[in-house]
């Protein structure tokens, strides 16, 4: 899962982004500023969490925004 962190992945009709547990709150706040509609699937304590977006989201914009998130800043 580590190689997929903060990478946009398609699964059926959903777009998924895995984020380390210790960066979930920061990523959530980061995304809220862009107006995306998403759900968060928490996988448990000390696990990566998955943000799910509907397929109707602009994939190019979402991918650019996700890849710009400073993943290593809080580690």
Buried (B, 14 or more C-beta within 10 A) or exposed (E): EEEBBBEBEEEEEBBBBBBBBEBBEBBBEBBEEEEBEBEEEEEEEEEBBBBBBEEEBEEEEBBEBBEEBEBEEEE
